[in-house]
Amino acid sequence: MGVLESFLNCIKEIKESLNLCANPDQAFSYFERFLENTTAKITLFEILKASKFYCDLLFDIFAQSNTLSLLLINHNEYFYWLLEELAANKTKLIFKEEIDKFIKSKKTLDEKKYLLREYRKKEYLRIASKEISKICKSHEIYTELSELADACLEVALDIAFNEEGFKDRNLCIISMGKLGARELNFSSDIDIIFVHDNANDTQNYFKVAQDVVSIISDVQFGSFVFRVDTRLRPFGNNSSLSLSVDEYENYYFSFGQVWEKFALTRARFSAGDIGVAKKFFSVVRPFVYTKNIDISYIEDVRSMRYKIKLEKLSNYKNDVIEPLKINVKLGLGGIREVEFITQYFQLIYAGKDTDLQTNSTLEALDILYDKGYLKQARKLKACYLFLRLVEHKIQLKDEKQTADLPLNKEELEIFAKKFGLKTSEFLKIYNKITDTVHEIYKTIFYAHNIPIFSPIESLEGFFEEEFSDYKQISIQLSDIARKSKFAKSNPALLSAAIDTLYKRFKSMAKSLNSRLFLNVLSGFNSILPNYYDTFFGNKRIFETATLAFALGLHQKLDQYSFLVDEFFYIDQPLEILELTKQEKERLEFNVALKLLSGKLDKKSKKILSVFAQNFIKHLIEKLEIKDLIVLAYGKLGIEELFINSDLDLVFLAKSVDDKKISEVSNLVKELNKLYSVDLRLRPFGEKGLIASEIDYFKTYLLKYAKDWEKLAIQKARIIYSDVECDLKDSITEFARFIDKKSIRDMKNLIEAHKGFDIKNAKGGIVDIEFILQLLCIQNGCFKFGRSIEEMIGEISQIKEVRFLKAVYIYFSKILNLTRLIPNDIKYKLPVLEFLLKEDNLEGKIKKLQQKVSGIFNAHFLLD
């Protein structure tokens, strides 16, 4: 059978394997080049025809790895070698024997280095092919790669000693990281340190160590044995490449840091003198594993995690994958978080339970689960194995030291096919697994122990995931902690208070939690430290201050420092002490605190109206204005004036001339220094005079006033008068009739132009007011000058009136709270839920509005 016939005979099998592989175009392109180089084409076609397994394997290699594909193209004989060697499971001893035999006849260092590289590449192909073909479990792949690395180090050490001519070989290589855990990646660095026993031979051992690094990591002809990282030794690159056991002991117990304890949990003997290694570990173990539990490790882990995010993940951007999850190793919920969790539990418990003093992440997770130290350990192990497989697939492509998922949509689609999945399916699984890991990570490292008195970097590391303004939050909290130390405040009170705030705000929607938490901390930062123990120790004051500061009311403390004392008088009756701007600020601030704390009684509700009324009278007397009546409409009219409310006023006099207009204009000018005065309710609105004659006003009401003015004047009252007249009777008579159609039209206009809010929407405050006004008129209890409360009292026997009154009080509270919320906060309902401590507030409001709207329709739509 000829070459062409052999090819045609297996074309069906080739086609099927191409269709199954992740990247058919790439696989076929490499196959063409491979076929061109092979001299045994008929043999190849016979293999592909006879074995679907090897046919699939060949095209999967071409589809998944550029590095392996090029190796096969340049060494097509390796494919036939795979047929015999693929299923082998080699140990360090086997690897070393094969390498020694392979390089035995070579005399020069360069020849040995070259052959060592070639051997590693060939075995890399075999081990990677085992994973691609799925003929063994992932952990077996990690182990075999680690055994290969150990063997290469052992050979390199022998070569180095021979090259330097040293007979004293009291030196060992300690591996750390993935190699130390026997979980080496396809493209990992090997993290190693050199340890010798004779301090007098440091210079000689330095040369040997230098040679080993050169043999293993030098790049020649585009390849190397392994990348080597020796920076985990004491003082990193600033120290000798090899140190004595005594030097390690002195360093760790004098200068050793927590991150070094974490690193040493993965330390393992890899090559050289095992006696020196045993001596090293006998010295190191007491430093790594202590019998006393040190919960400060939590803060250290957070700090390490935060530095990784800042240094490694801060520039990631992508629309398909969450930026902080692009890196499988370092990203949120990635490999590093599983390792941090595992190592943390080892440091906590391995001092007493020596079974946990293992360098294997997988073995440690098994022990943690079996012994009940970590109930999520089994779940973490499954997540870890998946993430490691993802990392392997990434690194298989080009043998590059990366853990980033493909960002290009087409490349990501090809990558997902390596798992037999669509892109959406892969991302769903990947996100679920990383979310699972990260949630476990957060429950361990973020559940408690807010590092209040730690450096600001630690605070940033703690808050950065929960709050977008974490840097500003950390600055504010750091200032509070510093001030509290200066004032010698109770640190326990501060810690408990901040912990309460953190848990409260992190549970809120992210669109608000950062802003409100930052506001609260800014508020506590704005008060004097000598108040801290009171504010953080008194539950009522702390709760009220939290609500007030969340709304930004602490900014008032920056303007008027004396307002801080109002927190201590929330329960006290509110009295007017003077008629000044500062007093108005004090009263408003106190009313806000009473509202937030639920202490706003009837008298306190009226206090701002009483102050405004007294202030108006004070100005009239100060300006010596005679012959004047002041009508108050709106909130001032019904004595419900609130913070920042307008003053809706109408000025009347027996006679109006230029002098009177000038006097009233001066009065309004003075009022505008404290209030915003609205005069649009005067006859003919902005087209009318600033003051009207009493007789003209009566005529206007009878002949020109609109129905909406009848409603407005029903809530009005005279707050100042030095004139005797029958104005009350005239207004009572004028407002006794309400045209229902006009009210309906007005309501439609309000709803169309105002949009949804608790005041103007169907079933809102305006509807309640219209219903109650109608009922007062129908039952003969309306009389100008009487308060709404008095009029409603006369018809309180009507069941729906009691309901409407209760809803009115509730809605008014919500309306006033809404007015405290800064305008730049778009989502007010979540803030109201926070202030009222109610869930599903919108649903509750809508149900009440539906009932009110039904009552409104019953009165105004049916004649």
C-alpha positions in Angstrom: 0.0 0.0 0.0 1.4 3.4 -1.0 1.6 6.7 0.9 -1.5 8.2 -0.8 -3.5 5.1 -0.4 -2.5 4.9 3.3 -3.5 8.5 3.8 -6.9 8.0 2.1 -7.5 4.9 4.1 -7.3 6.9 7.4 -8.8 10.2 6.3 -12.1 9.4 8.1 -10.3 9.0 11.4 -8.2 12.1 10.9 -11.4 14.1 10.1 -13.2 12.8 13.2 -10.2 13.7 15.4 -9.9 17.2 13.9 -13.6 17.9 14.5 -13.2 16.8 18.1 -10.2 18.9 19.0 -10.3 22.5 20.3 -8.7 24.2 17.3 -9.1 22.3 14.1 -7.4 24.9 11.9 -4.3 25.1 14.0 -4.2 21.3 14.5 -4.3 20.7 10.7 -1.7 23.3 10.0 0.7 21.7 12.4 -0.2 18.2 11.1 0.8 19.3 7.6 4.3 20.4 8.9 4.6 17.3 11.0 3.8 15.1 8.0 6.2 16.9 5.8 9.1 16.2 8.2 8.3 12.5 8.9 10.0 9.8 6.9 7.7 7.1 8.1 4.4 8.4 6.7 2.9 5.0 6.0 3.6 3.8 9.5 2.1 7.0 10.9 -1.1 6.6 8.8 -1.4 3.0 10.0 -1.2 4.1 13.6 -3.8 6.8 13.1 -6.1 4.3 11.4 -5.6 1.6 14.0 -5.8 3.7 17.2 -8.4 6.4 17.7 -6.7 7.1 21.1 -3.3 8.1 19.4 -5.1 9.8 16.5 -7.0 12.0 19.0 -3.9 12.6 21.1 -1.8 13.8 18.1 -4.4 16.3 17.0 -5.2 17.4 20.6 -1.5 18.2 21.1 -1.5 20.2 17.8 -4.6 22.0 18.9 -3.6 22.8 22.5 0.2 23.4 22.6 2.3 25.4 20.2 5.4 24.3 22.1 4.7 20.6 22.0 3.6 20.8 18.3 6.9 22.4 17.3 8.8 19.8 19.3 7.0 17.0 17.5 7.6 18.7 14.1 11.3 19.0 14.8 11.5 15.5 16.4 8.8 13.5 14.7 10.4 10.3 16.2 9.1 11.4 19.6 5.6 10.6 18.6 6.6 6.9 18.1 8.5 7.0 21.4 5.2 8.1 23.0 3.5 4.9 21.9 5.8 3.0 24.2 6.4 5.5 27.1 3.2 7.4 27.5 1.8 5.4 30.3 5.0 5.3 32.3 5.0 6.8 35.8 8.5 7.8 36.6 10.1 8.7 40.0 13.0 10.9 40.7 15.3 7.8 40.9 14.2 6.6 37.4 14.6 10.1 35.9 18.0 10.5 37.4 19.2 7.1 36.2 18.0 7.9 32.7 19.6 11.3 32.7 22.9 10.0 34.0 22.9 7.3 31.2 21.9 9.9 28.6 24.7 12.4 29.4 27.3 9.8 30.6 29.5 9.9 27.5 29.5 13.7 27.3 32.6 15.5 28.7 32.0 19.2 28.2 29.6 21.3 30.4 27.8 22.7 27.4 27.1 19.2 26.0 25.7 18.1 29.3 23.6 21.2 29.7 22.2 20.7 26.1 21.3 17.1 26.7 19.7 17.9 30.0 17.5 20.4 28.3 16.6 17.9 25.6 15.7 15.3 28.1 13.5 17.6 30.0 11.7 18.7 26.8 11.1 15.0 25.8 9.7 14.1 29.2 7.7 17.3 29.3 6.0 16.1 26.1 5.3 12.7 27.6 3.9 14.1 30.9 1.8 16.8 29.1 0.4 14.2 26.7 -0.8 12.2 29.7 -2.8 15.2 30.9 -4.1 16.0 27.4 -5.2 12.4 26.9 -6.6 12.2 30.4 -5.1 8.9 31.2 -4.2 9.9 34.8 -5.4 12.2 37.6 -4.1 15.8 37.8 -2.2 15.3 41.0 -0.2 12.5 39.4 0.9 15.0 36.7 2.0 17.5 39.3 3.9 14.8 41.2 5.7 13.5 38.1 6.7 17.0 37.0 8.1 17.6 40.5 10.0 14.4 40.5 11.5 15.4 37.1 12.6 18.7 38.5 14.1 17.1 41.6 16.1 14.7 39.3 17.3 17.6 37.1 18.5 19.5 40.2 20.2 16.4 41.5 22.0 15.9 38.2 22.9 19.6 38.0 24.3 19.5 41.5 26.5 16.5 40.6 27.8 18.3 37.5 28.5 21.4 39.5 30.5 19.7 42.2 32.4 17.8 39.5 33.1 21.0 37.6 34.4 22.8 40.7 36.3 19.7 41.9 34.9 19.8 45.5 34.9 16.6 47.5 33.0 18.1 50.5 29.4 18.0 49.5 27.6 19.1 52.6 25.0 21.1 50.6 21.4 20.5 49.8 18.7 22.2 47.7 15.4 23.0 49.5 12.5 23.5 47.1 9.5 25.8 48.0 6.4 26.9 46.3 4.8 24.6 43.8 7.9 22.4 43.6 8.1 22.2 47.4 4.4 21.0 47.4 5.1 18.5 44.7 2.5 20.3 42.6 4.7 21.8 39.8 3.0 23.5 36.8 4.0 22.9 33.2 5.6 26.3 33.2 6.4 27.1 36.8 9.5 28.7 38.2 11.2 26.3 40.6 11.6 28.2 43.9 14.8 26.9 45.6 17.2 27.8 48.3 20.7 26.4 48.9 21.7 25.3 52.4 25.2 24.1 53.5 26.5 22.9 56.8 30.1 24.2 56.9 30.1 28.0 57.4 33.8 28.1 56.5 33.1 26.9 52.9 30.5 29.5 52.1 32.4 30.8 49.1 32.9 27.3 47.6 29.2 26.5 48.1 28.3 29.8 46.5 30.1 28.8 43.3 28.4 25.4 43.3 25.0 27.0 43.8 25.8 29.5 41.0 26.7 26.6 38.7 23.4 24.8 39.5 21.3 27.9 38.7 23.2 28.3 35.4 22.8 24.7 34.4 19.1 24.6 35.1 18.0 28.1 33.9 20.4 29.3 31.2 18.6 29.8 27.9 20.4 28.3 24.9 19.0 27.7 21.5 15.6 29.0 22.8 15.2 26.5 25.6 16.1 25.9 29.3 15.6 23.1 31.8 13.5 25.1 34.3 13.2 28.7 35.3 14.8 29.2 38.7 13.9 31.7 41.4 16.2 32.0 44.4 14.7 35.1 46.0 13.1 33.3 48.9 16.4 33.0 50.7 17.1 35.4 53.6 17.5 39.0 52.4 16.7 37.8 48.8 19.2 38.9 46.2 21.2 40.9 48.8 22.7 37.7 50.3 24.9 34.9 49.3 23.3 32.3 47.0 24.0 29.6 49.6 23.8 30.1 53.4 24.7 27.8 56.3 22.2 26.3 58.6 23.3 28.6 61.4 22.8 31.6 59.2 19.3 30.5 58.4 18.5 30.0 62.0 19.9 33.4 63.0 17.9 35.1 60.2 14.5 33.5 60.8 14.5 34.0 64.5 15.8 37.6 64.3 14.2 38.9 61.1 11.8 36.3 59.8 8.5 37.6 58.6 5.0 36.1 58.4 5.2 35.7 54.6 8.3 33.6 55.1 6.4 31.3 57.5 3.8 30.8 54.8 6.5 30.1 52.2 8.3 27.6 54.5 5.1 25.5 54.9 5.9 24.3 51.4 9.6 23.7 52.0 10.9 20.3 51.0 14.2 18.5 50.4 14.8 18.2 46.6 18.5 17.4 46.1 21.9 17.0 47.7 22.8 16.0 51.2 19.7 14.9 53.0 21.5 15.1 56.4 21.9 18.8 55.9 18.3 19.1 54.9 17.2 17.3 58.1 19.3 19.7 60.2 17.8 22.7 58.4 14.2 21.6 59.0 14.9 20.9 62.7 16.0 24.5 63.0 13.2 26.0 60.8 10.2 24.1 62.1 10.0 25.9 65.5 10.0 29.2 63.6 7.2 28.2 61.3 4.9 26.2 63.5 4.2 27.5 67.0 1.9 26.0 69.6 0.3 29.4 70.4 -2.4 30.4 68.0 -1.6 33.8 66.5 -4.7 35.4 64.9 -2.6 38.3 63.6 -1.9 36.0 60.7 -5.3 37.0 59.4 -4.2 40.6 59.0 -1.0 39.5 57.3 -2.9 37.4 54.8 -5.2 40.3 54.0 -2.2 42.5 53.6 -0.5 40.0 51.2 -3.7 39.6 49.2 -4.1 43.4 48.9 -0.6 43.9 47.6 -1.2 41.2 45.0 -4.2 43.0 43.8 -2.5 46.4 43.7 0.7 45.1 42.0 -0.6 42.3 39.8 -4.3 42.8 39.1 -4.9 46.6 39.1 -4.5 47.0 35.3 -6.8 44.2 34.1 -9.7 45.3 31.9 -12.2 43.1 30.0 -15.8 43.0 29.1 -16.3 39.2 29.0 -14.4 38.1 32.2 -14.5 40.0 35.5 -11.2 41.8 35.5 -10.2 40.6 38.9 -10.8 37.0 37.8 -8.7 37.0 34.6 -5.7 35.7 36.4 -6.4 32.1 37.5 -3.6 32.1 40.1 -3.7 35.5 41.7 -7.3 36.7 40.9 -10.3 36.7 43.2 -11.2 33.1 44.2 -8.0 31.9 42.4 -5.3 29.4 43.3 -3.5 31.7 45.6 -6.6 32.2 47.9 -6.9 28.4 48.3 -3.2 28.3 49.2 -3.5 31.2 51.7 -6.4 29.5 53.4 -4.6 26.1 53.6 -1.3 27.7 54.8 -3.1 29.8 57.4 -4.8 26.8 59.0 -1.5 25.0 59.0 0.2 27.8 60.8 -2.7 27.9 63.3 -2.9 24.2 64.1 0.3 22.4 62.9 2.2 23.5 66.0 0.1 21.1 68.0 -1.0 18.7 65.3 2.2 17.6 63.5 0.2 15.7 60.8 -0.5 19.1 59.3 3.2 19.8 58.9 3.0 18.6 55.3 4.3 20.5 52.3 1.4 19.4 50.0 -1.6 21.7 49.6 -3.8 18.7 48.5 -2.7 16.6 51.4 -3.1 19.4 53.9 -6.7 20.0 52.7 -7.5 16.4 53.2 -6.2 16.5 56.8 -8.0 19.7 57.5 -11.3 18.1 56.4 -10.7 14.7 58.0 -9.8 16.2 61.4 -12.6 18.8 61.3 -10.4 21.9 61.3 -12.0 23.2 58.1 -15.4 21.9 56.9 -15.1 23.6 53.5 -11.7 21.9 52.8 -13.1 19.2 50.6 -14.9 21.8 48.5 -11.8 23.9 48.3 -9.8 20.9 47.1 -12.2 20.3 44.2 -12.1 24.0 43.3 -8.3 23.9 43.6 -7.9 20.9 41.2 -10.1 22.6 38.6 -8.3 25.9 38.8 -4.9 24.1 38.5 -6.2 22.3 35.4 -7.2 25.7 33.9 -3.8 27.0 34.7 -2.1 24.0 33.1 -4.2 24.5 29.9 -3.1 28.1 29.8 0.6 27.3 30.1 0.5 24.4 27.7 -0.2 26.6 24.8 3.2 28.4 24.7 5.1 27.2 27.8 4.9 30.7 29.1 4.7 31.7 32.7 1.3 33.1 32.7 -2.0 32.4 34.4 -4.2 34.8 32.5 -7.3 33.5 30.7 -7.5 34.5 27.0 -9.2 37.9 26.6 -10.0 37.6 22.9 -13.5 36.1 22.4 -12.3 33.7 19.7 -9.3 32.6 21.8 -11.6 32.1 24.8 -13.9 30.0 22.7 -11.0 27.8 21.6 -9.8 27.6 25.3 -13.3 26.5 26.5 -13.3 23.7 23.9 -10.2 22.2 25.5 -12.6 21.3 28.3 -15.3 20.2 25.9 -17.4 23.3 26.8 -18.9 26.3 25.1 -17.5 29.7 26.3 -20.7 30.5 28.3 -20.6 27.0 29.9 -16.9 27.4 30.9 -17.3 30.9 32.3 -20.4 29.8 34.3 -18.4 26.9 35.9 -15.3 29.1 36.4 -17.2 31.9 38.0 -19.1 29.5 40.3 -15.8 28.0 41.4 -14.0 31.3 42.0 -17.0 32.7 43.8 -17.1 29.6 46.0 -13.4 30.0 46.9 -13.6 33.7 47.5 -16.7 33.4 49.7 -14.9 30.9 51.9 -11.8 33.1 51.8 -13.9 36.1 53.0 -15.6 34.2 55.8 -12.2 33.3 57.2 -10.2 36.5 56.7 -13.0 39.2 56.7 -15.5 37.9 59.3 -13.8 39.8 62.2 -10.7 41.5 63.4 -11.0 44.8 61.5 -7.4 46.2 61.8 -8.4 49.5 63.2 -5.1 50.4 64.7 -3.0 49.0 61.9 -1.2 50.9 59.1 -3.5 52.4 56.5 -2.4 49.7 53.9 -3.9 47.1 56.2 -7.2 49.0 56.4 -7.2 49.4 52.6 -6.7 45.6 52.2 -9.6 44.9 54.5 -12.1 47.3 52.9 -11.1 47.2 49.3 -13.5 44.5 48.2 -16.6 45.7 50.0 -16.4 49.5 49.3 -15.5 51.4 46.2 -14.3 54.3 48.3 -12.1 52.1 50.4 -9.0 54.4 50.3 -11.0 57.4 51.6 -12.7 55.1 54.2 -9.3 53.9 55.3 -8.0 57.4 55.7 -11.0 58.4 57.8 -10.8 55.4 60.0 -7.1 55.8 60.4 -7.6 59.3 61.6 -10.2 58.2 64.1 -7.9 55.6 65.5 -5.1 58.0 65.8 -7.2 60.6 67.5 -8.7 58.0 69.9 -5.2 57.0 71.0 -4.3 60.6 71.5 -7.4 61.1 73.6 -6.8 57.8 75.4 -10.3 56.6 74.4 -11.5 53.1 75.2 -10.2 51.0 72.2 -12.7 48.2 72.9 -15.6 50.6 72.4 -14.2 51.9 69.2 -13.5 48.4 67.8 -17.0 47.2 68.6 -18.6 50.3 67.1 -16.6 50.2 63.9 -17.3 46.4 63.6 -21.0 47.1 64.0 -20.9 49.8 61.3 -18.9 47.6 58.9 -21.3 44.7 59.1 -24.3 47.0 58.7 -23.0 48.8 55.6 -21.4 45.9 53.8 -24.8 44.2 53.7 -26.3 47.2 51.7 -26.4 47.6 48.0 -23.0 48.5 46.6 -24.5 51.6 44.9 -24.9 53.1 48.4 -22.8 51.3 51.0 -19.5 53.0 50.2 -21.0 56.5 50.2 -22.9 56.1 53.5 -20.1 54.3 55.3 -17.7 57.0 54.3 -20.1 59.7 55.4 -20.5 58.0 58.8 -16.7 57.7 59.4 -16.3 61.3 58.2 -18.9 62.3 60.7 -17.2 60.6 63.7 -13.9 62.1 62.5 -15.4 65.6 62.7 -16.2 65.4 66.4 -13.6 66.0 69.1 -11.9 62.8 70.4 -12.9 63.6 73.9 -16.5 62.8 72.8 -15.5 59.3 71.4 -16.3 57.3 74.5 -19.8 58.9 74.8 -20.6 58.5 71.1 -19.3 55.0 70.7 -20.3 53.8 74.2 -23.9 55.2 74.3 -26.1 53.0 72.1 -28.8 55.6 71.5 -26.3 58.4 70.6 -24.2 56.1 68.5 -27.3 54.9 66.5 -28.6 58.5 66.0 -25.2 59.8 65.0 -24.8 56.9 62.5 -28.0 57.8 60.8 -27.3 61.5 60.9 -23.7 61.2 59.6 -24.8 58.8 56.9 -26.9 61.6 55.5 -24.1 64.1 55.6 -25.4 66.1 58.6 -21.9 66.1 60.1 -21.1 68.9 57.6 -23.2 71.1 59.9 -20.8 70.4 62.7 -18.0 71.8 60.6 -19.9 75.1 60.3 -21.4 75.1 63.8 -19.3 73.1 66.3 -21.8 73.8 69.1 -24.4 71.5 67.4 -22.5 68.4 68.6 -24.1 69.0 72.0 -27.6 68.4 70.5 -26.8 64.7 70.5 -27.0 64.8 74.3 -30.4 66.5 74.4 -32.4 64.4 71.9 -34.8 63.2 74.7 -35.2 66.8 76.1 -38.1 69.1 75.3 -37.1 71.6 72.6 -37.3 75.2 73.5 -36.6 78.4 71.5 -33.8 80.3 73.2 -33.3 83.2 70.8 -34.3 84.4 67.3 -31.0 84.1 65.4 -29.6 82.1 62.5 -27.5 80.0 64.8 -30.7 79.2 66.9 -32.5 78.2 63.7 -29.6 75.8 62.8 -29.7 74.4 66.3 -33.5 73.8 66.2 -33.3 72.2 62.7 -30.4 70.0 63.7 -32.2 68.8 66.9 -35.5 68.2 64.9 -33.5 66.1 62.4 -31.9 64.1 65.3 -35.4 63.6 66.9 -36.8 62.4 63.6 -34.0 60.0 63.0 -34.2 58.6 66.6 -38.0 58.3 66.7 -38.3 61.0 69.4 -40.1 63.7 67.4 -43.2 64.5 69.4 -46.1 66.9 68.6 -44.5 69.9 70.2 -41.1 69.3 68.6 -42.9 68.9 65.2 -44.2 72.5 65.6 -41.1 74.1 66.9 -39.7 75.2 63.5 -43.1 76.7 62.6 -43.2 78.5 66.0 -39.7 79.8 65.4 -40.6 81.1 61.9 -43.8 82.8 63.2 -41.9 84.4 66.1 -39.1 85.5 63.8 -41.6 87.1 61.4 -43.2 88.9 64.3 -39.8 90.0 65.5 -38.8 91.5 62.1 -42.2 93.3 61.8 -41.6 94.9 65.1 -38.0 95.6 64.4 -38.9 97.3 61.1 -41.8 99.1 62.8 -44.4 97.9 60.2 -48.0 98.7 61.1 -51.3 97.7 59.5 -50.3 94.2 58.4 -51.7 90.8 58.2 -49.5 87.8 57.4 -51.1 84.7 56.0 -49.1 81.5 56.2 -49.8 78.7 53.7 -48.4 75.3 53.1 -46.2 73.7 55.8 -46.1 76.8 57.9 -49.8 77.1 57.7 -50.4 73.7 59.2 -47.5 74.0 61.6 -45.4 71.3 59.9 -42.5 73.4 58.8 -39.4 71.3 58.3 -35.7 71.8 57.5 -35.2 73.9 54.4 -38.9 74.4 53.9 -40.1 77.5 52.0 -42.2 80.1 53.7 -45.4 80.4 51.6 -46.7 83.9 52.7 -49.4 86.3 51.7 -49.3 89.9 53.0 -52.5 91.9 53.5 -53.2 95.5 54.8 -56.1 97.8 55.0 -54.5 100.1 52.5 -51.6 99.5 50.2 -49.4 102.3 48.9 -45.8 102.7 47.9 -44.7 102.9 51.5 -46.5 99.7 52.4 -45.0 97.9 49.4 -41.5 99.1 50.4 -42.0 98.0 54.0 -43.2 94.5 52.9 -40.3 94.3 50.4 -37.8 95.1 53.2 -39.5 92.5 55.4 -39.2 89.8 52.7 -35.5 90.8 52.1 -34.8 90.2 55.8 -36.7 86.9 55.8 -34.7 85.7 52.8 -31.5 85.8 54.9 -32.8 82.8 56.8 -35.5 81.3 54.6 -36.6 81.0 51.0 -39.8 83.0 50.8 -42.5 82.0 48.2 -45.1 84.7 47.4 -46.8 83.0 44.5 -50.0 82.3 46.4 -50.9 86.0 46.6 -53.7 87.3 44.3 -52.7 86.7 40.6 -49.4 85.2 41.7 -46.3 86.8 40.4 -48.3 89.4 38.5 -49.9 90.7 41.6 -48.6 93.2 44.1 -46.4 92.0 47.0 -49.1 93.1 49.4 -52.9 93.3 48.9 -55.6 95.3 50.5 -57.9 93.2 52.7 -61.1 94.2 50.9 -59.5 93.5 47.5 -58.4 90.1 48.8 -62.0 89.2 49.8 -63.2 90.3 46.3 -60.5 88.3 44.6 -61.5 85.2 46.5 -65.1 85.5 45.5 -64.6 86.5 41.8 -61.2 85.3 40.6 -59.7 82.6 42.8 -59.3 79.1 41.4 -60.5 75.9 43.0 -56.9 75.0 43.9 -56.7 78.2 45.9 -59.7 77.0 48.0 -57.7 73.9 48.9 -54.5 76.0 49.6 -56.3 78.4 51.9 -57.9 75.6 53.8 -54.4 74.9 55.1 -53.6 78.5 55.7 -53.7 80.5 58.9 -53.1 84.0 60.1 -49.7 84.1 61.9 -49.5 87.8 62.5 -52.1 90.6 62.5 -52.5 94.0 64.1 -55.7 94.7 62.2 -59.3 93.9 63.2 -61.4 92.5 60.4 -63.8 89.7 59.5 -61.3 88.0 57.2 -61.7 84.6 59.0 -65.4 84.5 58.2 -64.9 85.5 54.6 -62.3 82.8 54.0 -64.4 80.2 55.8 -67.3 81.0 53.6 -65.1 81.0 50.4 -63.5 77.6 51.1 -66.7 75.7 52.1 -67.3 74.3 48.6 -65.0 72.0 46.7 -65.6 71.1 43.0 -64.8 67.4 42.8 -64.1 67.6 39.0 -61.6 70.4 39.6 -59.8 68.3 42.2 -59.6 65.3 39.9 -58.2 67.5 37.1 -55.7 69.0 39.5 -54.6 65.6 40.7 -54.1 64.4 37.1 -52.0 67.5 36.4 -49.9 66.9 39.5 -49.3 63.2 38.7 -48.5 64.0 35.1 -45.9 66.6 35.9 -44.5 65.5 39.2 -43.8 61.9 38.6 -43.8 59.2 41.3 -43.1 60.4 44.9 -44.8 59.8 48.2 -46.4 63.2 48.2 -47.9 63.6 44.8 -48.4 60.0 43.5 -51.7 58.3 43.5 -52.5 57.5 47.0 -49.9 59.9 48.4 -50.0 62.7 50.9 -51.9 65.1 48.6 -54.7 62.5 48.1 -55.0 62.1 51.9 -55.2 65.9 52.3 -57.9 66.3 49.6 -60.0 63.5 51.2 -59.7 64.9 54.7 -60.5 68.4 53.5 -63.6 67.2 51.7 -64.7 65.2 54.7 -64.2 68.3 57.0 -66.4 70.4 54.7 -69.1 67.7 54.3 -69.2 67.2 58.1 -69.3 71.0 58.9 -66.1 71.0 60.8 -64.1 73.3 58.5 -63.4 76.8 59.9 -60.5 78.9 58.8 -57.9 79.3 61.4 -58.5 75.9 63.0 -55.7 73.4 62.8 -56.0 70.4 60.6 -55.6 68.2 63.6 -58.5 69.9 65.4 -60.8 69.5 62.4 -59.9 65.9 61.9 -60.6 65.3 65.6 -64.2 66.1 65.0 -64.6 63.4 62.4 -62.2 60.8 63.9 -65.2 58.5 64.5 -65.2 57.7 60.8 -63.1 54.6 60.3 -61.4 55.6 57.2 -60.3 58.9 58.8 -58.4 57.1 61.5 -56.6 55.0 58.8 -55.9 58.1 56.7 -54.5 60.0 59.7 -52.1 57.1 60.5 -51.0 56.8 56.9 -50.6 60.6 56.7 -48.3 60.6 59.8 -46.3 57.7 58.4 -46.0 59.2 54.9 -45.0 62.6 56.4 -42.2 61.0 58.3 -41.0 59.3 55.1 -41.3 62.6 53.2 -39.3 64.5 55.9 -36.6 61.7 55.9 -36.4 62.0 52.1 -35.8 65.7 52.4 -32.8 64.9 54.6 -31.2 62.7 51.9 -28.8 64.6 49.8 -30.1 65.3 46.3 -27.1 63.6 44.6 -28.1 60.3 46.0 -30.2 58.8 43.3 -31.6 55.7 45.0 -33.5 57.0 48.0 -35.6 53.9 48.8 -32.6 51.9 50.0 -31.5 54.8 52.2 -35.0 55.1 53.6 -35.0 51.4 54.4 -31.6 51.9 56.2 -33.1 54.9 58.2 -36.3 53.1 59.1 -34.8 49.7 59.5 -37.5 48.3 57.2 -37.3 45.8 54.3 -39.4 46.0 51.1 -40.4 49.6 52.0 -41.5 50.2 48.4 -43.9 47.3 48.6 -45.4 48.6 51.9 -45.8 52.1 50.5 -47.5 50.9 47.4 -50.0 48.8 49.4 -50.9 51.8 51.5 -51.1 54.0 48.4 -53.5 51.6 46.8 -55.8 51.7 49.8 -55.7 55.5 49.9 -56.2 55.8 46.1 -59.3 53.5 46.5 -60.7 55.9 49.2 -59.9 58.9 47.0 -61.8 57.4 44.0 -64.7 56.6 46.2 -65.1 60.2 47.2 -64.0 62.1 44.1 -64.9 59.8 41.1 -68.4 58.9 42.2 -71.1 61.6 42.5 
